[in-house]
Amino acid sequence: MSLHYPLIAHDDAARPLARFADHEHSAGRFIADVTTLAEQLPEREALLNACQNRYLFAVALYACALRGILCLLPASHSEQTIAQLCEDYPALGCLSDRPDSDIALPTLLIDATLLAASDASHWPPPSLPAGQRIARVFTSGSTGRPQGHDKYWGALVETTRAGVESLGLEPGFSLLGTVPAQHMYGLESTVLLPLLGGGLLCAERPFYPADVEAVLAALPAPRVLVSTPFHLRTLLESGLPVPQLALITSATAPLSGELAGELEARFEAPLLEIYGCTEAGQLATRRSASTECWECMPGVQLRPDGAERAIVHGGHVWKEQPLNDRVELLGTRHFRLLGRTADLVNVAGKRSSLAYLTQQLLTIPGVTDGIFFLPEEEGIGSVARLAALVVAPELERTVLLSALRQRIDAAFLPRPLKFVAALPRNATGKLPLAELRAALQDAATDD
């Protein structure tokens, strides 16, 4: 008999599972909502889950799983992305909680009319086969065209359980996320972590610091904040008080030790950075304020694959996966991160990384945001020039360039360097390469 895992870890139907529409929903009510919606889904091989409310997203995800329908989770709902998905799934439909959704697909509106009237008669929680494929998650496109990766129920359960252990969580925590559920980090850490870790899922996804503060205040302790360096930096700079946190997690982009230390001191809570990838999920954690060293999650190991390369295997990683990042191995379960393989640049025989150059840019007083990137398609290792976009409303161009020359080799000075009002960040704070190149073309010439 194949291995099965239950949909949730909550062992009592009356136990709170989510905060939705300003009320707590029990585990029994959640299962009732999932079962009721599953009966009303259209017959499809795949459905795009575009629900922005995290509770409705979770209900839709699990309802699709009960029906054996694959959930597609693209990072973008652009016309180009939808057209690409329809090439692979001609009968593709959409699940959305937005009446004004402009996604050009047959859409089922997920609202209260499709959910259960009560939490009765749907307990205990159903189980799914470990080998069932339930979702296809796509990369963000920060280094090119988004790529899809299939996610299996057993691997998702096992990676979530490993995450619960690595983060030191006990059942009963409340979790707020500032990242969308459609992203791999958001799926694992803001949806599956509370559902499979016995926590309380928060339906909201606040963006502005005042909204983050208000939603946290409505949650019972102990509180966990799942966020990104961009969102955390904004929250820190706002100066707003935040209710007591038990834990902060960060992912999607490198977090400097300095910023991690400032966040821990300001919010009086440990901050654990999560390392992972869309291909294999979350893989390691570190206390960024005190160490550069990453520790693999339970069961996960690394083995070398040439210079500065490694393959991850074991634990919840069912299939060996080469890492896209360069690493320095410190045994089989610890490592230092050196940067993305696709991040390496070679200018006039000198080698650096885009991440390092961006970090140097962000240390300049007066720079509130910025990034180095490749302005056009060039082979990595033979790049002729770099570009940079910067948000620095109070800085003169000559002052900024002078500060950069003090921090980086002159060979890596960006040409062009353009000032913009804001970077084209997506909902996770990432910067898709296509959007950066478009912003570069739109920016006023200042070279």
C-alpha positions as CSV (number, residue, x, y, z in Angstrom):
1,M,0.0,0.0,0.0
2,S,1.4,3.4,-1.0
3,L,2.3,6.0,1.7
4,H,-0.4,8.6,2.4
5,Y,-0.2,11.9,4.3
6,P,-3.1,13.8,5.7
7,L,-4.0,17.3,4.4
8,I,-3.3,19.0,7.8
9,A,-1.5,18.3,11.1
10,H,-4.3,19.6,13.3
11,D,-5.7,16.7,15.4
12,D,-8.9,18.3,16.6
13,A,-11.7,19.6,14.4
14,A,-12.3,22.5,16.8
15,R,-8.7,23.7,16.8
16,P,-8.1,27.1,15.2
17,L,-6.5,26.7,11.8
18,A,-6.8,30.1,10.0
19,R,-7.7,33.7,10.5
20,F,-10.0,34.6,7.6
21,A,-12.3,37.6,7.2
22,D,-11.4,38.8,10.8
23,H,-12.6,35.5,12.3
24,E,-10.8,32.3,13.3
25,H,-11.7,29.3,11.2
26,S,-11.4,25.8,12.8
27,A,-9.6,22.9,11.3
28,G,-13.0,21.2,10.8
29,R,-14.3,24.2,8.9
30,F,-11.3,24.3,6.6
31,I,-11.7,20.6,5.7
32,A,-15.4,21.3,5.1
33,D,-14.6,24.2,2.8
34,V,-12.1,22.1,0.9
35,T,-14.5,19.2,0.5
36,T,-17.3,21.4,-0.6
37,L,-15.3,23.3,-3.2
38,A,-13.8,20.1,-4.6
39,E,-17.3,18.9,-5.5
40,Q,-17.9,22.1,-7.6
41,L,-14.6,22.3,-9.6
42,P,-14.8,22.0,-13.4
43,E,-13.4,19.0,-15.1
44,R,-9.9,20.0,-16.1
45,E,-6.5,18.5,-16.3
46,A,-5.1,21.7,-14.7
47,L,-6.3,24.9,-13.2
48,L,-4.4,28.2,-12.5
49,N,-4.8,29.1,-8.9
50,A,-4.8,32.9,-8.9
51,C,-6.5,33.4,-5.5
52,Q,-4.8,36.3,-3.6
53,N,-6.4,35.6,-0.3
54,R,-4.2,33.0,1.3
55,Y,-7.1,31.1,2.9
56,L,-9.0,30.8,-0.3
57,F,-5.8,29.9,-2.1
58,A,-5.2,27.0,0.4
59,V,-8.8,25.8,0.0
60,A,-8.5,25.9,-3.8
61,L,-5.1,24.1,-3.8
62,Y,-6.4,21.3,-1.6
63,A,-9.7,21.0,-3.4
64,C,-7.8,20.6,-6.7
65,A,-5.7,17.9,-5.0
66,L,-8.8,16.0,-3.8
67,R,-10.1,16.0,-7.4
68,G,-6.7,15.1,-9.0
69,I,-6.5,18.4,-10.8
70,L,-3.0,20.0,-11.2
71,C,-2.6,23.5,-9.7
72,L,-0.5,25.8,-11.8
73,L,1.3,28.5,-9.9
74,P,3.0,31.0,-12.3
75,A,4.8,34.0,-10.7
76,S,3.1,36.3,-13.2
77,H,-0.4,36.5,-14.8
78,S,0.8,38.5,-17.8
79,E,-0.7,37.8,-21.3
80,Q,2.5,36.2,-22.4
81,T,2.6,33.9,-19.4
82,I,-1.0,32.8,-19.9
83,A,-0.4,32.2,-23.6
84,Q,2.6,30.0,-22.8
85,L,0.5,28.0,-20.2
86,C,-2.3,27.5,-22.7
87,E,0.2,26.0,-25.2
88,D,0.8,23.2,-22.7
89,Y,-2.8,23.0,-21.3
90,P,-5.3,24.0,-24.0
91,A,-8.3,23.5,-21.7
92,L,-6.8,25.5,-18.9
93,G,-9.2,27.2,-16.5
94,C,-8.6,29.7,-13.6
95,L,-9.6,29.9,-10.0
96,S,-9.8,33.5,-8.7
97,D,-11.1,35.4,-5.7
98,R,-11.2,38.7,-7.7
99,P,-14.5,39.5,-9.4
100,D,-12.5,42.0,-11.6
101,S,-9.8,39.5,-12.6
102,D,-8.6,40.3,-16.1
103,I,-7.0,36.9,-16.7
104,A,-8.1,35.7,-20.1
105,L,-9.2,32.2,-19.1
106,P,-12.6,30.6,-18.1
107,T,-12.7,31.6,-14.5
108,L,-14.5,30.2,-11.4
109,L,-14.9,32.9,-8.8
110,I,-14.0,31.5,-5.4
111,D,-16.1,33.2,-2.7
112,A,-18.3,32.3,0.3
113,T,-21.1,30.9,-1.9
114,L,-18.8,28.0,-2.9
115,L,-17.7,27.2,0.6
116,A,-19.3,25.0,3.3
117,A,-22.2,26.3,5.4
118,S,-20.8,24.7,8.6
119,D,-17.8,22.6,9.7
120,A,-19.8,19.4,10.4
121,S,-19.5,15.9,8.8
122,H,-16.1,16.3,7.1
123,W,-13.7,15.0,9.8
124,P,-11.1,13.4,10.0
125,P,-9.0,15.1,7.3
126,P,-8.5,13.2,4.0
127,S,-5.1,11.9,3.1
128,L,-3.3,12.0,-0.3
129,P,-0.8,9.5,-1.8
130,A,2.8,10.7,-1.4
131,G,3.4,10.2,-5.1
132,Q,0.5,12.5,-6.2
133,R,1.5,15.5,-8.3
134,I,-0.5,18.4,-7.0
135,A,1.2,21.6,-8.2
136,R,3.5,23.0,-10.9
137,V,5.5,26.0,-9.6
138,F,7.3,28.4,-11.9
139,T,10.6,30.3,-11.4
140,S,10.3,34.0,-11.1
141,G,12.0,34.9,-14.4
142,S,14.8,36.9,-12.6
143,T,17.4,35.2,-14.9
144,G,15.3,34.5,-18.0
145,R,12.0,32.8,-19.0
146,P,10.2,31.2,-16.1
147,Q,10.5,27.4,-15.9
148,G,7.9,25.0,-14.4
149,H,8.6,22.3,-11.8
150,D,6.3,19.6,-10.6
151,K,5.6,19.3,-6.9
152,Y,4.5,16.0,-5.3
153,W,2.5,15.7,-2.1
154,G,4.9,13.5,-0.2
155,A,7.9,15.7,-0.9
156,L,5.9,18.9,0.1
157,V,4.9,17.3,3.4
158,E,8.5,16.1,4.1
159,T,10.1,19.4,3.2
160,T,7.5,21.2,5.4
161,R,8.2,18.9,8.4
162,A,11.9,19.5,7.9
163,G,11.3,23.2,7.9
164,V,9.2,23.0,11.1
165,E,12.2,21.3,12.8
166,S,14.8,23.6,11.4
167,L,12.9,26.7,12.5
168,G,12.2,25.3,16.0
169,L,8.4,25.7,15.7
170,E,5.9,24.1,18.0
171,P,2.1,23.7,17.2
172,G,0.1,26.8,18.0
173,F,2.1,29.5,16.3
174,S,0.4,32.3,14.2
175,L,2.0,33.0,10.8
176,L,1.8,36.1,8.7
177,G,3.4,36.3,5.2
178,T,4.2,39.3,3.0
179,V,4.9,37.1,0.0
180,P,2.3,35.5,-2.4
181,A,1.3,31.9,-2.0
182,Q,2.1,31.3,-5.7
183,H,5.8,31.6,-5.1
184,M,7.7,28.5,-3.8
185,Y,8.8,30.3,-0.7
186,G,5.3,31.5,-0.1
187,L,3.7,28.1,-0.8
188,E,6.0,26.3,1.6
189,S,6.3,28.9,4.4
190,T,3.0,30.8,4.4
191,V,0.6,28.0,3.4
192,L,2.0,24.5,4.1
193,L,4.0,25.5,7.2
194,P,0.9,26.5,9.2
195,L,-1.3,23.7,7.8
196,L,1.2,20.9,8.2
197,G,2.9,22.4,11.3
198,G,-0.2,22.8,13.4
199,G,-0.2,26.6,13.2
200,L,-2.6,29.4,12.4
201,L,-2.7,30.5,8.8
202,C,-3.3,34.3,8.2
203,A,-5.3,35.0,5.0
204,E,-4.0,38.6,4.5
205,R,-0.9,39.6,2.6
206,P,-0.1,43.1,3.8
207,F,2.4,45.2,1.9
208,Y,2.8,48.5,3.7
209,P,4.4,48.6,7.2
210,A,1.3,50.0,8.9
211,D,-0.7,47.2,7.5
212,V,1.8,44.6,8.6
213,E,1.7,46.1,12.1
214,A,-2.1,46.0,12.2
215,V,-2.4,42.4,11.0
216,L,0.2,41.2,13.4
217,A,-1.6,42.9,16.3
218,A,-4.8,40.9,15.4
219,L,-2.9,37.5,15.6
220,P,-2.4,35.6,18.9
221,A,1.2,35.0,20.1
222,P,3.6,33.4,19.3
223,R,3.8,35.2,16.0
224,V,6.0,34.3,13.0
225,L,6.7,36.9,10.2
226,V,7.6,35.4,6.9
227,S,9.1,38.0,4.6
228,T,11.9,39.2,2.2
229,P,14.9,41.5,2.6
230,F,13.0,44.2,0.7
231,H,9.9,44.1,2.8
232,L,11.9,43.8,6.1
233,R,14.1,46.7,5.2
234,T,11.0,48.8,4.5
235,L,9.4,47.7,7.8
236,L,12.6,48.6,9.7
237,E,13.0,52.0,8.1
238,S,9.3,52.9,8.9
239,G,10.1,53.0,12.6
240,L,6.7,51.7,13.4
241,P,6.3,49.5,16.5
242,V,5.5,45.8,15.8
243,P,3.8,43.4,18.2
244,Q,6.2,40.9,19.8
245,L,7.5,38.3,17.4
246,A,8.7,34.9,18.1
247,L,10.5,34.4,14.8
248,I,11.3,36.2,11.5
249,T,12.2,34.3,8.3
250,S,13.6,35.8,5.1
251,A,14.2,34.4,1.6
252,T,14.1,35.2,-2.1
253,A,17.3,37.4,-2.0
254,P,20.5,37.6,0.0
255,L,20.2,39.2,3.4
256,S,23.3,41.0,4.7
257,G,24.5,40.2,8.2
258,E,24.3,43.9,9.1
259,L,20.7,44.2,8.1
260,A,19.9,40.9,9.9
261,G,21.5,42.2,13.1
262,E,19.5,45.5,12.9
263,L,16.3,43.6,12.4
264,E,16.9,41.3,15.4
265,A,17.8,44.2,17.6
266,R,14.8,46.3,16.5
267,F,12.2,43.5,16.7
268,E,13.8,41.5,19.6
269,A,13.3,38.2,17.7
270,P,15.6,35.7,16.0
271,L,15.8,36.0,12.2
272,L,16.5,32.8,10.3
273,E,17.2,33.0,6.6
274,I,16.0,30.2,4.4
275,Y,18.0,28.9,1.4
276,G,16.1,27.1,-1.3
277,C,15.2,26.9,-5.0
278,T,12.0,26.3,-7.0
279,E,13.5,23.0,-8.2
280,A,14.0,21.4,-4.8
281,G,12.3,23.6,-2.3
282,Q,13.7,24.9,1.0
283,L,17.1,23.3,1.8
284,A,19.0,25.1,4.5
285,T,18.8,27.8,7.2
286,R,21.2,30.2,8.9
287,R,21.1,32.8,11.7
288,S,22.3,35.5,9.4
289,A,23.1,38.0,12.1
290,S,25.8,35.7,13.5
291,T,27.1,33.5,10.8
292,E,27.6,33.2,7.0
293,C,27.4,29.4,7.3
294,W,24.3,27.5,6.1
295,E,23.1,24.3,7.7
296,C,21.1,21.8,5.7
297,M,17.7,20.8,6.8
298,P,17.2,17.3,8.4
299,G,18.2,14.5,6.0
300,V,19.5,16.9,3.3
301,Q,23.1,16.6,2.2
302,L,25.5,18.1,-0.4
303,R,28.2,16.5,-2.4
304,P,30.7,18.3,-4.7
305,D,30.1,18.5,-8.4
306,G,33.3,20.3,-9.6
307,A,34.8,23.5,-8.4
308,E,32.3,25.7,-6.4
309,R,29.4,23.4,-7.5
310,A,27.3,21.0,-5.6
311,I,24.5,18.5,-5.9
312,V,21.8,18.3,-3.2
313,H,20.2,15.0,-2.2
314,G,18.6,13.1,0.6
315,G,15.8,13.9,3.0
316,H,12.8,15.5,1.2
317,V,14.9,15.9,-2.0
318,W,13.7,12.8,-3.8
319,K,15.8,13.4,-6.9
320,E,19.3,14.7,-6.9
321,Q,19.4,18.3,-7.9
322,P,22.4,20.4,-9.0
323,L,22.4,23.8,-7.3
324,N,22.4,26.9,-9.5
325,D,24.6,28.7,-6.9
326,R,28.3,28.5,-6.3
327,V,29.1,27.2,-2.8
328,E,32.0,26.4,-0.6
329,L,31.3,23.0,1.1
330,L,32.1,22.7,4.8
331,G,31.3,19.0,5.1
332,T,28.2,17.3,3.8
333,R,25.6,19.5,5.6
334,H,27.2,22.9,5.9
335,F,28.3,25.4,3.3
336,R,28.9,29.0,2.4
337,L,27.1,30.6,-0.4
338,L,29.3,32.3,-3.0
339,G,26.7,33.5,-5.5
340,R,24.6,32.3,-8.4
341,T,26.4,30.6,-11.3
342,A,24.4,32.8,-13.7
343,D,25.5,35.8,-11.6
344,L,29.1,35.7,-12.5
345,V,30.4,38.5,-14.7
346,N,33.8,38.9,-16.4
347,V,34.8,42.3,-17.5
348,A,38.3,43.0,-19.0
349,G,39.5,39.8,-17.5
350,K,38.3,40.7,-14.0
351,R,35.7,38.5,-12.2
352,S,32.9,39.5,-9.9
353,S,29.2,38.8,-9.3
354,L,26.1,40.9,-9.8
355,A,24.9,40.2,-6.3
356,Y,28.2,41.5,-4.8
357,L,28.1,44.6,-7.0
358,T,24.5,45.3,-6.0
359,Q,25.3,44.9,-2.3
360,Q,28.1,47.5,-2.7
361,L,25.6,49.9,-4.4
362,L,23.1,49.5,-1.6
363,T,25.7,50.4,1.1
364,I,26.0,54.0,-0.3
365,P,24.3,56.5,1.9
366,G,21.3,58.0,0.1
367,V,20.6,54.9,-2.1
368,T,17.3,53.4,-1.1
369,D,17.2,50.7,-3.8
370,G,19.2,49.6,-6.7
371,I,20.5,46.7,-8.8
372,F,23.3,45.7,-11.3
373,F,22.3,43.5,-14.2
374,L,23.1,42.6,-17.8
375,P,21.5,45.1,-20.2
376,E,21.3,42.6,-23.0
377,E,21.7,38.9,-23.8
378,E,25.4,38.1,-23.4
379,G,27.1,34.9,-22.6
380,I,28.1,34.7,-18.9
381,G,31.8,35.1,-18.7
382,S,32.2,37.3,-21.7
383,V,30.1,40.3,-20.7
384,A,31.1,43.5,-22.4
385,R,29.3,45.9,-20.0
386,L,26.9,46.1,-17.1
387,A,23.9,48.3,-16.3
388,A,22.5,49.6,-13.1
389,L,19.2,51.1,-12.0
390,V,19.2,53.1,-8.8
391,V,16.7,54.8,-6.5
392,A,18.5,57.7,-4.9
393,P,16.4,60.9,-5.0
394,E,18.8,63.0,-3.0
395,L,22.1,62.0,-4.7
396,E,23.9,63.6,-7.5
397,R,25.2,61.4,-10.2
398,T,28.8,62.4,-9.7
399,V,28.6,61.7,-6.0
400,L,27.1,58.3,-6.6
401,L,29.8,57.3,-9.1
402,S,32.5,58.6,-6.8
403,A,31.2,56.4,-4.0
404,L,31.0,53.4,-6.3
405,R,34.6,53.9,-7.4
406,Q,35.6,53.6,-3.7
407,R,33.8,50.2,-3.4
408,I,34.3,48.4,-6.7
409,D,36.8,48.1,-9.5
410,A,36.4,50.7,-12.2
411,A,35.9,47.9,-14.8
412,F,32.6,47.1,-13.2
413,L,31.2,50.7,-13.1
414,P,27.8,50.5,-14.8
415,R,27.3,51.8,-18.3
416,P,24.6,52.9,-18.4
417,L,23.7,54.0,-14.8
418,K,20.1,55.3,-14.7
419,F,18.1,56.9,-11.9
420,V,14.5,55.7,-11.5
421,A,11.7,56.5,-9.0
422,A,11.2,52.8,-8.2
423,L,12.5,49.4,-9.3
424,P,10.0,47.0,-11.0
425,R,9.8,44.5,-8.1
426,N,7.3,41.8,-8.2
427,A,5.2,40.6,-5.2
428,T,8.1,38.7,-3.7
429,G,10.5,41.6,-4.0
430,K,12.3,40.0,-6.9
431,L,13.3,41.8,-10.1
432,P,12.5,39.9,-13.3
433,L,15.2,40.4,-15.9
434,A,12.8,41.3,-18.7
435,E,11.3,44.0,-16.4
436,L,14.7,45.5,-15.6
437,R,15.6,45.7,-19.3
438,A,12.3,47.4,-20.1
439,A,12.8,49.9,-17.2
440,L,16.3,50.6,-18.6
441,Q,14.9,51.4,-22.0
442,D,12.2,53.6,-20.4
443,A,14.5,55.6,-18.1
444,A,15.7,59.0,-19.2
445,T,19.2,58.9,-20.5
446,D,21.6,60.3,-17.9
447,D,25.0,59.0,-19.1
